Amino acid sequence: MFNGKRLGLSVMVIALALFTTGIVGNAAADNLLVNADFETGNLTGWAISGQSSVSDVNIETGFNGPSAPGTHNAFMVNQAEAMGLTLKQATENGTATAGTVQYSYDIKLDQADVGGVLFVEIFAEQEGVGIIGGSGLMGPYWAWDWTTVAGEFEAPAGTTFLTIQFMANTGAAIGTNCIAHVDNVVLDQGTVPVEQTTLDQLKALYR
């Protein structure tokens, strides 16, 4: 049978293990985006513009960005002249507010010839008004290997939702292209606390 000292030691060992693994007193990032890692195997939550017979966005399998586990990514192929192929998602109205917006995403370029460039923009928007702030134009990116980009900006007063867009743009010339991969996209304005497990609750397991 356990005596008092052994019970106390057992509870402390379990508590230490839980703290170490993040079960107690931890918090998880609150990603405002839907299907941000494309692991659904489709483009649910995302909108595409600039499609043509030689420009489109598809889901690629067996290939993944480095910042999170998985097997899928969004594959942007633009081989049309003077075309802006855009992969875009807006969060639900009311999901964002004034304050710091943290963002990150994995990108990789396969080709960018004859004026082809990859840009990213994040907008702070207000319902019924439109864009009121944001990150500004980020890029062009020359990420020939998987690269994780992370940063933050301040959303102004009145912000009610956020929009992020990846733009694989081409030049007005024969042979232009922009072919790129996007994965593990995060827009975060805070953290969501994980359910707390107290020492009293742990002790109750042994009563």
mmCIF file of the C-alpha atoms, coordinates in Angstrom:
data_MODEL
# 
_entry.id   MODEL 
# 
loop_
_atom_site.group_PDB 
_atom_site.id 
_atom_site.type_symbol 
_atom_site.label_atom_id 
_atom_site.label_alt_id 
_atom_site.label_comp_id 
_atom_site.label_asym_id 
_atom_site.label_entity_id 
_atom_site.label_seq_id 
_atom_site.pdbx_PDB_ins_code 
_atom_site.Cartn_x 
_atom_site.Cartn_y 
_atom_site.Cartn_z 
_atom_site.occupancy 
_atom_site.B_iso_or_equiv 
_atom_site.pdbx_formal_charge 
_atom_site.auth_seq_id 
_atom_site.auth_comp_id 
_atom_site.auth_asym_id 
_atom_site.auth_atom_id 
_atom_site.pdbx_PDB_model_num 
ATOM 1   C CA . MET A 1 1   ? 0.000   0.000  0.000   1.00 0.00 ? 1   MET A CA 1 
ATOM 2   C CA . PHE A 1 2   ? 1.025   3.604  -0.623  1.00 0.00 ? 2   PHE A CA 1 
ATOM 3   C CA . ASN A 1 3   ? 1.885   5.635  2.448   1.00 0.00 ? 3   ASN A CA 1 
ATOM 4   C CA . GLY A 1 4   ? 1.530   9.437  2.546   1.00 0.00 ? 4   GLY A CA 1 
ATOM 5   C CA . LYS A 1 5   ? 5.069   10.172 1.407   1.00 0.00 ? 5   LYS A CA 1 
ATOM 6   C CA . ARG A 1 6   ? 4.856   7.768  -1.529  1.00 0.00 ? 6   ARG A CA 1 
ATOM 7   C CA . LEU A 1 7   ? 1.492   9.224  -2.564  1.00 0.00 ? 7   LEU A CA 1 
ATOM 8   C CA . GLY A 1 8   ? 2.904   12.729 -2.482  1.00 0.00 ? 8   GLY A CA 1 
ATOM 9   C CA . LEU A 1 9   ? 5.922   11.684 -4.511  1.00 0.00 ? 9   LEU A CA 1 
ATOM 10  C CA . SER A 1 10  ? 3.734   9.910  -7.079  1.00 0.00 ? 10  SER A CA 1 
ATOM 11  C CA . VAL A 1 11  ? 1.519   12.973 -7.508  1.00 0.00 ? 11  VAL A CA 1 
ATOM 12  C CA . MET A 1 12  ? 4.547   15.238 -7.948  1.00 0.00 ? 12  MET A CA 1 
ATOM 13  C CA . VAL A 1 13  ? 6.083   12.912 -10.553 1.00 0.00 ? 13  VAL A CA 1 
ATOM 14  C CA . ILE A 1 14  ? 2.838   12.838 -12.546 1.00 0.00 ? 14  ILE A CA 1 
ATOM 15  C CA . ALA A 1 15  ? 2.480   16.617 -12.283 1.00 0.00 ? 15  ALA A CA 1 
ATOM 16  C CA . LEU A 1 16  ? 6.039   17.134 -13.490 1.00 0.00 ? 16  LEU A CA 1 
ATOM 17  C CA . ALA A 1 17  ? 5.419   14.859 -16.456 1.00 0.00 ? 17  ALA A CA 1 
ATOM 18  C CA . LEU A 1 18  ? 2.247   16.731 -17.355 1.00 0.00 ? 18  LEU A CA 1 
ATOM 19  C CA . PHE A 1 19  ? 3.968   20.113 -17.158 1.00 0.00 ? 19  PHE A CA 1 
ATOM 20  C CA . THR A 1 20  ? 6.833   18.796 -19.286 1.00 0.00 ? 20  THR A CA 1 
ATOM 21  C CA . THR A 1 21  ? 4.507   17.493 -21.989 1.00 0.00 ? 21  THR A CA 1 
ATOM 22  C CA . GLY A 1 22  ? 2.428   20.655 -21.947 1.00 0.00 ? 22  GLY A CA 1 
ATOM 23  C CA . ILE A 1 23  ? -0.799  19.226 -20.538 1.00 0.00 ? 23  ILE A CA 1 
ATOM 24  C CA . VAL A 1 24  ? -0.782  21.508 -17.497 1.00 0.00 ? 24  VAL A CA 1 
ATOM 25  C CA . GLY A 1 25  ? -0.528  25.268 -17.808 1.00 0.00 ? 25  GLY A CA 1 
ATOM 26  C CA . ASN A 1 26  ? -0.069  25.209 -21.574 1.00 0.00 ? 26  ASN A CA 1 
ATOM 27  C CA . ALA A 1 27  ? -1.681  27.147 -24.396 1.00 0.00 ? 27  ALA A CA 1 
ATOM 28  C CA . ALA A 1 28  ? -2.224  26.432 -28.069 1.00 0.00 ? 28  ALA A CA 1 
ATOM 29  C CA . ALA A 1 29  ? -1.998  28.836 -30.987 1.00 0.00 ? 29  ALA A CA 1 
ATOM 30  C CA . ASP A 1 30  ? -5.413  30.013 -32.212 1.00 0.00 ? 30  ASP A CA 1 
ATOM 31  C CA . ASN A 1 31  ? -5.137  29.764 -35.991 1.00 0.00 ? 31  ASN A CA 1 
ATOM 32  C CA . LEU A 1 32  ? -7.991  31.732 -37.512 1.00 0.00 ? 32  LEU A CA 1 
ATOM 33  C CA . LEU A 1 33  ? -7.716  29.992 -40.884 1.00 0.00 ? 33  LEU A CA 1 
ATOM 34  C CA . VAL A 1 34  ? -9.613  26.947 -42.145 1.00 0.00 ? 34  VAL A CA 1 
ATOM 35  C CA . ASN A 1 35  ? -7.714  24.050 -43.721 1.00 0.00 ? 35  ASN A CA 1 
ATOM 36  C CA . ALA A 1 36  ? -4.486  25.981 -43.260 1.00 0.00 ? 36  ALA A CA 1 
ATOM 37  C CA . ASP A 1 37  ? -2.291  22.924 -43.868 1.00 0.00 ? 37  ASP A CA 1 
ATOM 38  C CA . PHE A 1 38  ? -4.312  21.564 -46.820 1.00 0.00 ? 38  PHE A CA 1 
ATOM 39  C CA . GLU A 1 39  ? -4.488  18.179 -45.119 1.00 0.00 ? 39  GLU A CA 1 
ATOM 40  C CA . THR A 1 40  ? -8.133  17.837 -46.171 1.00 0.00 ? 40  THR A CA 1 
ATOM 41  C CA . GLY A 1 41  ? -6.704  17.004 -49.587 1.00 0.00 ? 41  GLY A CA 1 
ATOM 42  C CA . ASN A 1 42  ? -8.653  19.856 -51.174 1.00 0.00 ? 42  ASN A CA 1 
ATOM 43  C CA . LEU A 1 43  ? -8.901  23.668 -51.147 1.00 0.00 ? 43  LEU A CA 1 
ATOM 44  C CA . THR A 1 44  ? -11.775 23.948 -48.653 1.00 0.00 ? 44  THR A CA 1 
ATOM 45  C CA . GLY A 1 45  ? -11.758 27.462 -47.151 1.00 0.00 ? 45  GLY A CA 1 
ATOM 46  C CA . TRP A 1 46  ? -9.602  28.934 -49.915 1.00 0.00 ? 46  TRP A CA 1 
ATOM 47  C CA . ALA A 1 47  ? -10.536 30.989 -52.988 1.00 0.00 ? 47  ALA A CA 1 
ATOM 48  C CA . ILE A 1 48  ? -8.612  31.091 -56.266 1.00 0.00 ? 48  ILE A CA 1 
ATOM 49  C CA . SER A 1 49  ? -8.504  33.810 -58.909 1.00 0.00 ? 49  SER A CA 1 
ATOM 50  C CA . GLY A 1 50  ? -6.516  34.106 -62.115 1.00 0.00 ? 50  GLY A CA 1 
ATOM 51  C CA . GLN A 1 51  ? -7.233  30.584 -63.335 1.00 0.00 ? 51  GLN A CA 1 
ATOM 52  C CA . SER A 1 52  ? -6.777  29.687 -66.991 1.00 0.00 ? 52  SER A CA 1 
ATOM 53  C CA . SER A 1 53  ? -5.791  26.685 -69.073 1.00 0.00 ? 53  SER A CA 1 
ATOM 54  C CA . VAL A 1 54  ? -2.181  27.200 -67.913 1.00 0.00 ? 54  VAL A CA 1 
ATOM 55  C CA . SER A 1 55  ? -2.703  28.726 -64.458 1.00 0.00 ? 55  SER A CA 1 
ATOM 56  C CA . ASP A 1 56  ? -4.312  27.011 -61.485 1.00 0.00 ? 56  ASP A CA 1 
ATOM 57  C CA . VAL A 1 57  ? -3.877  25.870 -57.876 1.00 0.00 ? 57  VAL A CA 1 
ATOM 58  C CA . ASN A 1 58  ? -4.065  22.201 -56.940 1.00 0.00 ? 58  ASN A CA 1 
ATOM 59  C CA . ILE A 1 59  ? -3.288  20.053 -53.920 1.00 0.00 ? 59  ILE A CA 1 
ATOM 60  C CA . GLU A 1 60  ? -0.041  18.123 -54.115 1.00 0.00 ? 60  GLU A CA 1 
ATOM 61  C CA . THR A 1 61  ? 0.463   15.026 -51.978 1.00 0.00 ? 61  THR A CA 1 
ATOM 62  C CA . GLY A 1 62  ? 3.593   13.418 -50.592 1.00 0.00 ? 62  GLY A CA 1 
ATOM 63  C CA . PHE A 1 63  ? 5.297   16.779 -50.158 1.00 0.00 ? 63  PHE A CA 1 
ATOM 64  C CA . ASN A 1 64  ? 4.959   19.070 -47.149 1.00 0.00 ? 64  ASN A CA 1 
ATOM 65  C CA . GLY A 1 65  ? 6.254   22.281 -45.649 1.00 0.00 ? 65  GLY A CA 1 
ATOM 66  C CA . PRO A 1 66  ? 8.675   22.021 -42.706 1.00 0.00 ? 66  PRO A CA 1 
ATOM 67  C CA . SER A 1 67  ? 6.845   23.861 -39.932 1.00 0.00 ? 67  SER A CA 1 
ATOM 68  C CA . ALA A 1 68  ? 4.162   21.199 -39.262 1.00 0.00 ? 68  ALA A CA 1 
ATOM 69  C CA . PRO A 1 69  ? 3.680   17.499 -40.023 1.00 0.00 ? 69  PRO A CA 1 
ATOM 70  C CA . GLY A 1 70  ? 1.563   16.410 -42.959 1.00 0.00 ? 70  GLY A CA 1 
ATOM 71  C CA . THR A 1 71  ? 1.597   15.158 -46.535 1.00 0.00 ? 71  THR A CA 1 
ATOM 72  C CA . HIS A 1 72  ? -0.125  17.905 -48.551 1.00 0.00 ? 72  HIS A CA 1 
ATOM 73  C CA . ASN A 1 73  ? 0.557   21.414 -49.874 1.00 0.00 ? 73  ASN A CA 1 
ATOM 74  C CA . ALA A 1 74  ? -1.034  23.914 -52.242 1.00 0.00 ? 74  ALA A CA 1 
ATOM 75  C CA . PHE A 1 75  ? 0.734   23.848 -55.620 1.00 0.00 ? 75  PHE A CA 1 
ATOM 76  C CA . MET A 1 76  ? 0.455   27.091 -57.601 1.00 0.00 ? 76  MET A CA 1 
ATOM 77  C CA . VAL A 1 77  ? 1.292   26.838 -61.308 1.00 0.00 ? 77  VAL A CA 1 
ATOM 78  C CA . ASN A 1 78  ? 1.079   30.003 -63.404 1.00 0.00 ? 78  ASN A CA 1 
ATOM 79  C CA . GLN A 1 79  ? 2.370   29.849 -66.977 1.00 0.00 ? 79  GLN A CA 1 
ATOM 80  C CA . ALA A 1 80  ? 0.023   32.454 -68.444 1.00 0.00 ? 80  ALA A CA 1 
ATOM 81  C CA . GLU A 1 81  ? 1.384   35.798 -69.609 1.00 0.00 ? 81  GLU A CA 1 
ATOM 82  C CA . ALA A 1 82  ? 0.667   38.845 -67.428 1.00 0.00 ? 82  ALA A CA 1 
ATOM 83  C CA . MET A 1 83  ? -1.500  36.882 -65.025 1.00 0.00 ? 83  MET A CA 1 
ATOM 84  C CA . GLY A 1 84  ? -1.948  37.174 -61.277 1.00 0.00 ? 84  GLY A CA 1 
ATOM 85  C CA . LEU A 1 85  ? -2.761  33.717 -59.904 1.00 0.00 ? 85  LEU A CA 1 
ATOM 86  C CA . THR A 1 86  ? -3.981  34.215 -56.327 1.00 0.00 ? 86  THR A CA 1 
ATOM 87  C CA . LEU A 1 87  ? -4.691  31.810 -53.464 1.00 0.00 ? 87  LEU A CA 1 
ATOM 88  C CA . LYS A 1 88  ? -6.713  33.659 -50.826 1.00 0.00 ? 88  LYS A CA 1 
ATOM 89  C CA . GLN A 1 89  ? -8.620  33.154 -47.588 1.00 0.00 ? 89  GLN A CA 1 
ATOM 90  C CA . ALA A 1 90  ? -10.594 35.590 -45.441 1.00 0.00 ? 90  ALA A CA 1 
ATOM 91  C CA . THR A 1 91  ? -11.412 34.714 -41.838 1.00 0.00 ? 91  THR A CA 1 
ATOM 92  C CA . GLU A 1 92  ? -14.967 34.892 -40.552 1.00 0.00 ? 92  GLU A CA 1 
ATOM 93  C CA . ASN A 1 93  ? -16.264 38.346 -39.636 1.00 0.00 ? 93  ASN A CA 1 
ATOM 94  C CA . GLY A 1 94  ? -15.747 38.936 -35.918 1.00 0.00 ? 94  GLY A CA 1 
ATOM 95  C CA . THR A 1 95  ? -12.709 36.645 -35.630 1.00 0.00 ? 95  THR A CA 1 
ATOM 96  C CA . ALA A 1 96  ? -10.204 39.521 -35.603 1.00 0.00 ? 96  ALA A CA 1 
ATOM 97  C CA . THR A 1 97  ? -9.800  42.737 -33.671 1.00 0.00 ? 97  THR A CA 1 
ATOM 98  C CA . ALA A 1 98  ? -7.376  45.615 -33.230 1.00 0.00 ? 98  ALA A CA 1 
ATOM 99  C CA . GLY A 1 99  ? -3.955  44.506 -32.022 1.00 0.00 ? 99  GLY A CA 1 
ATOM 100 C CA . THR A 1 100 ? -1.025  42.308 -32.934 1.00 0.00 ? 100 THR A CA 1 
ATOM 101 C CA . VAL A 1 101 ? -1.488  39.796 -35.737 1.00 0.00 ? 101 VAL A CA 1 
ATOM 102 C CA . GLN A 1 102 ? 1.097   37.023 -35.866 1.00 0.00 ? 102 GLN A CA 1 
ATOM 103 C CA . TYR A 1 103 ? 1.551   35.160 -39.125 1.00 0.00 ? 103 TYR A CA 1 
ATOM 104 C CA . SER A 1 104 ? 3.636   32.347 -40.554 1.00 0.00 ? 104 SER A CA 1 
ATOM 105 C CA . TYR A 1 105 ? 3.671   30.209 -43.679 1.00 0.00 ? 105 TYR A CA 1 
ATOM 106 C CA . ASP A 1 106 ? 5.876   27.782 -45.568 1.00 0.00 ? 106 ASP A CA 1 
ATOM 107 C CA . ILE A 1 107 ? 6.718   28.596 -49.194 1.00 0.00 ? 107 ILE A CA 1 
ATOM 108 C CA . LYS A 1 108 ? 8.902   27.103 -51.913 1.00 0.00 ? 108 LYS A CA 1 
ATOM 109 C CA . LEU A 1 109 ? 9.565   28.284 -55.461 1.00 0.00 ? 109 LEU A CA 1 
ATOM 110 C CA . ASP A 1 110 ? 10.082  25.779 -58.265 1.00 0.00 ? 110 ASP A CA 1 
ATOM 111 C CA . GLN A 1 111 ? 10.317  28.314 -61.093 1.00 0.00 ? 111 GLN A CA 1 
ATOM 112 C CA . ALA A 1 112 ? 10.059  32.080 -61.579 1.00 0.00 ? 112 ALA A CA 1 
ATOM 113 C CA . ASP A 1 113 ? 11.135  33.033 -65.090 1.00 0.00 ? 113 ASP A CA 1 
ATOM 114 C CA . VAL A 1 114 ? 10.812  36.134 -67.281 1.00 0.00 ? 114 VAL A CA 1 
ATOM 115 C CA . GLY A 1 115 ? 9.130   38.367 -64.731 1.00 0.00 ? 115 GLY A CA 1 
ATOM 116 C CA . GLY A 1 116 ? 7.574   35.662 -62.557 1.00 0.00 ? 116 GLY A CA 1 
ATOM 117 C CA . VAL A 1 117 ? 7.371   36.668 -58.874 1.00 0.00 ? 117 VAL A CA 1 
ATOM 118 C CA . LEU A 1 118 ? 5.797   35.363 -55.656 1.00 0.00 ? 118 LEU A CA 1 
ATOM 119 C CA . PHE A 1 119 ? 4.239   37.888 -53.262 1.00 0.00 ? 119 PHE A CA 1 
ATOM 120 C CA . VAL A 1 120 ? 2.177   37.623 -50.053 1.00 0.00 ? 120 VAL A CA 1 
ATOM 121 C CA . GLU A 1 121 ? -0.212  40.170 -48.536 1.00 0.00 ? 121 GLU A CA 1 
ATOM 122 C CA . ILE A 1 122 ? -2.233  40.140 -45.315 1.00 0.00 ? 122 ILE A CA 1 
ATOM 123 C CA . PHE A 1 123 ? -5.098  42.603 -44.884 1.00 0.00 ? 123 PHE A CA 1 
ATOM 124 C CA . ALA A 1 124 ? -6.847  43.847 -41.760 1.00 0.00 ? 124 ALA A CA 1 
ATOM 125 C CA . GLU A 1 125 ? -10.431 44.440 -42.854 1.00 0.00 ? 125 GLU A CA 1 
ATOM 126 C CA . GLN A 1 126 ? -13.639 45.842 -41.452 1.00 0.00 ? 126 GLN A CA 1 
ATOM 127 C CA . GLU A 1 127 ? -17.040 44.434 -42.341 1.00 0.00 ? 127 GLU A CA 1 
ATOM 128 C CA . GLY A 1 128 ? -18.829 46.782 -44.713 1.00 0.00 ? 128 GLY A CA 1 
ATOM 129 C CA . VAL A 1 129 ? -15.737 48.965 -45.179 1.00 0.00 ? 129 VAL A CA 1 
ATOM 130 C CA . GLY A 1 130 ? -12.964 46.824 -46.640 1.00 0.00 ? 130 GLY A CA 1 
ATOM 131 C CA . ILE A 1 131 ? -9.202  47.008 -46.144 1.00 0.00 ? 131 ILE A CA 1 
ATOM 132 C CA . ILE A 1 132 ? -8.133  49.313 -43.300 1.00 0.00 ? 132 ILE A CA 1 
ATOM 133 C CA . GLY A 1 133 ? -4.589  48.054 -42.658 1.00 0.00 ? 133 GLY A CA 1 
ATOM 134 C CA . GLY A 1 134 ? -2.285  45.110 -43.026 1.00 0.00 ? 134 GLY A CA 1 
ATOM 135 C CA . SER A 1 135 ? 1.211   43.798 -43.559 1.00 0.00 ? 135 SER A CA 1 
ATOM 136 C CA . GLY A 1 136 ? 1.945   45.596 -46.804 1.00 0.00 ? 136 GLY A CA 1 
ATOM 137 C CA . LEU A 1 137 ? 3.264   43.766 -49.847 1.00 0.00 ? 137 LEU A CA 1 
ATOM 138 C CA . MET A 1 138 ? 5.733   41.071 -48.743 1.00 0.00 ? 138 MET A CA 1 
ATOM 139 C CA . GLY A 1 139 ? 8.243   39.734 -51.228 1.00 0.00 ? 139 GLY A CA 1 
ATOM 140 C CA . PRO A 1 140 ? 9.171   39.000 -53.890 1.00 0.00 ? 140 PRO A CA 1 
ATOM 141 C CA . TYR A 1 141 ? 10.327  35.734 -52.365 1.00 0.00 ? 141 TYR A CA 1 
ATOM 142 C CA . TRP A 1 142 ? 13.134  33.701 -53.914 1.00 0.00 ? 142 TRP A CA 1 
ATOM 143 C CA . ALA A 1 143 ? 12.686  30.629 -51.724 1.00 0.00 ? 143 ALA A CA 1 
ATOM 144 C CA . TRP A 1 144 ? 14.182  27.811 -53.798 1.00 0.00 ? 144 TRP A CA 1 
ATOM 145 C CA . ASP A 1 145 ? 14.040  25.487 -50.779 1.00 0.00 ? 145 ASP A CA 1 
ATOM 146 C CA . TRP A 1 146 ? 11.181  25.245 -48.282 1.00 0.00 ? 146 TRP A CA 1 
ATOM 147 C CA . THR A 1 147 ? 11.299  28.429 -46.222 1.00 0.00 ? 147 THR A CA 1 
ATOM 148 C CA . THR A 1 148 ? 9.210   29.342 -43.176 1.00 0.00 ? 148 THR A CA 1 
ATOM 149 C CA . VAL A 1 149 ? 8.321   33.031 -43.052 1.00 0.00 ? 149 VAL A CA 1 
ATOM 150 C CA . ALA A 1 150 ? 7.026   34.491 -39.776 1.00 0.00 ? 150 ALA A CA 1 
ATOM 151 C CA . GLY A 1 151 ? 6.284   37.978 -38.506 1.00 0.00 ? 151 GLY A CA 1 
ATOM 152 C CA . GLU A 1 152 ? 3.653   40.287 -37.095 1.00 0.00 ? 152 GLU A CA 1 
ATOM 153 C CA . PHE A 1 153 ? 1.896   43.592 -37.695 1.00 0.00 ? 153 PHE A CA 1 
ATOM 154 C CA . GLU A 1 154 ? -0.620  45.770 -35.854 1.00 0.00 ? 154 GLU A CA 1 
ATOM 155 C CA . ALA A 1 155 ? -4.244  45.623 -36.978 1.00 0.00 ? 155 ALA A CA 1 
ATOM 156 C CA . PRO A 1 156 ? -5.900  49.046 -36.511 1.00 0.00 ? 156 PRO A CA 1 
ATOM 157 C CA . ALA A 1 157 ? -9.047  49.890 -34.573 1.00 0.00 ? 157 ALA A CA 1 
ATOM 158 C CA . GLY A 1 158 ? -12.159 48.675 -36.355 1.00 0.00 ? 158 GLY A CA 1 
ATOM 159 C CA . THR A 1 159 ? -10.634 45.416 -37.627 1.00 0.00 ? 159 THR A CA 1 
ATOM 160 C CA . THR A 1 160 ? -13.196 42.593 -37.703 1.00 0.00 ? 160 THR A CA 1 
ATOM 161 C CA . PHE A 1 161 ? -11.563 40.005 -39.989 1.00 0.00 ? 161 PHE A CA 1 
ATOM 162 C CA . LEU A 1 162 ? -8.284  39.209 -41.743 1.00 0.00 ? 162 LEU A CA 1 
ATOM 163 C CA . THR A 1 163 ? -7.416  38.164 -45.290 1.00 0.00 ? 163 THR A CA 1 
ATOM 164 C CA . ILE A 1 164 ? -4.219  36.530 -46.546 1.00 0.00 ? 164 ILE A CA 1 
ATOM 165 C CA . GLN A 1 165 ? -3.330  36.027 -50.193 1.00 0.00 ? 165 GLN A CA 1 
ATOM 166 C CA . PHE A 1 166 ? -0.469  34.341 -52.032 1.00 0.00 ? 166 PHE A CA 1 
ATOM 167 C CA . MET A 1 167 ? 0.180   35.732 -55.508 1.00 0.00 ? 167 MET A CA 1 
ATOM 168 C CA . ALA A 1 168 ? 2.120   33.827 -58.162 1.00 0.00 ? 168 ALA A CA 1 
ATOM 169 C CA . ASN A 1 169 ? 2.379   36.614 -60.741 1.00 0.00 ? 169 ASN A CA 1 
ATOM 170 C CA . THR A 1 170 ? 3.850   36.500 -64.233 1.00 0.00 ? 170 THR A CA 1 
ATOM 171 C CA . GLY A 1 171 ? 5.273   39.037 -66.674 1.00 0.00 ? 171 GLY A CA 1 
ATOM 172 C CA . ALA A 1 172 ? 3.978   40.158 -70.055 1.00 0.00 ? 172 ALA A CA 1 
ATOM 173 C CA . ALA A 1 173 ? 6.423   38.064 -72.060 1.00 0.00 ? 173 ALA A CA 1 
ATOM 174 C CA . ILE A 1 174 ? 6.711   34.676 -73.718 1.00 0.00 ? 174 ILE A CA 1 
ATOM 175 C CA . GLY A 1 175 ? 8.182   32.045 -71.401 1.00 0.00 ? 175 GLY A CA 1 
ATOM 176 C CA . THR A 1 176 ? 7.107   33.725 -68.167 1.00 0.00 ? 176 THR A CA 1 
ATOM 177 C CA . ASN A 1 177 ? 6.061   31.524 -65.251 1.00 0.00 ? 177 ASN A CA 1 
ATOM 178 C CA . CYS A 1 178 ? 5.721   31.350 -61.492 1.00 0.00 ? 178 CYS A CA 1 
ATOM 179 C CA . ILE A 1 179 ? 5.445   27.894 -59.923 1.00 0.00 ? 179 ILE A CA 1 
ATOM 180 C CA . ALA A 1 180 ? 5.330   27.688 -56.133 1.00 0.00 ? 180 ALA A CA 1 
ATOM 181 C CA . HIS A 1 181 ? 4.221   25.674 -53.103 1.00 0.00 ? 181 HIS A CA 1 
ATOM 182 C CA . VAL A 1 182 ? 2.355   27.017 -50.045 1.00 0.00 ? 182 VAL A CA 1 
ATOM 183 C CA . ASP A 1 183 ? 1.749   25.190 -46.758 1.00 0.00 ? 183 ASP A CA 1 
ATOM 184 C CA . ASN A 1 184 ? 1.050   25.537 -43.017 1.00 0.00 ? 184 ASN A CA 1 
ATOM 185 C CA . VAL A 1 185 ? -0.422  29.037 -43.082 1.00 0.00 ? 185 VAL A CA 1 
ATOM 186 C CA . VAL A 1 186 ? -1.148  30.648 -39.703 1.00 0.00 ? 186 VAL A CA 1 
ATOM 187 C CA . LEU A 1 187 ? -2.926  33.869 -38.720 1.00 0.00 ? 187 LEU A CA 1 
ATOM 188 C CA . ASP A 1 188 ? -3.085  34.242 -34.946 1.00 0.00 ? 188 ASP A CA 1 
ATOM 189 C CA . GLN A 1 189 ? -4.215  37.018 -32.624 1.00 0.00 ? 189 GLN A CA 1 
ATOM 190 C CA . GLY A 1 190 ? -3.697  35.242 -29.344 1.00 0.00 ? 190 GLY A CA 1 
ATOM 191 C CA . THR A 1 191 ? -3.810  31.878 -27.658 1.00 0.00 ? 191 THR A CA 1 
ATOM 192 C CA . VAL A 1 192 ? -6.506  29.511 -26.550 1.00 0.00 ? 192 VAL A CA 1 
ATOM 193 C CA . PRO A 1 193 ? -5.822  28.059 -23.096 1.00 0.00 ? 193 PRO A CA 1 
ATOM 194 C CA . VAL A 1 194 ? -5.700  24.311 -22.852 1.00 0.00 ? 194 VAL A CA 1 
ATOM 195 C CA . GLU A 1 195 ? -7.901  22.832 -20.080 1.00 0.00 ? 195 GLU A CA 1 
ATOM 196 C CA . GLN A 1 196 ? -6.016  23.118 -16.793 1.00 0.00 ? 196 GLN A CA 1 
ATOM 197 C CA . THR A 1 197 ? -5.275  20.074 -14.664 1.00 0.00 ? 197 THR A CA 1 
ATOM 198 C CA . THR A 1 198 ? -4.534  21.047 -11.063 1.00 0.00 ? 198 THR A CA 1 
ATOM 199 C CA . LEU A 1 199 ? -2.617  19.168 -8.425  1.00 0.00 ? 199 LEU A CA 1 
ATOM 200 C CA . ASP A 1 200 ? -5.868  18.802 -6.471  1.00 0.00 ? 200 ASP A CA 1 
ATOM 201 C CA . GLN A 1 201 ? -7.425  17.026 -9.445  1.00 0.00 ? 201 GLN A CA 1 
ATOM 202 C CA . LEU A 1 202 ? -4.412  14.744 -9.680  1.00 0.00 ? 202 LEU A CA 1 
ATOM 203 C CA . LYS A 1 203 ? -4.601  13.984 -5.972  1.00 0.00 ? 203 LYS A CA 1 
ATOM 204 C CA . ALA A 1 204 ? -8.296  13.159 -6.367  1.00 0.00 ? 204 ALA A CA 1 
ATOM 205 C CA . LEU A 1 205 ? -7.350  10.337 -8.713  1.00 0.00 ? 205 LEU A CA 1 
ATOM 206 C CA . TYR A 1 206 ? -5.681  8.555  -5.768  1.00 0.00 ? 206 TYR A CA 1 
ATOM 207 C CA . ARG A 1 207 ? -8.419  9.123  -3.175  1.00 0.00 ? 207 ARG A CA 1 
# 
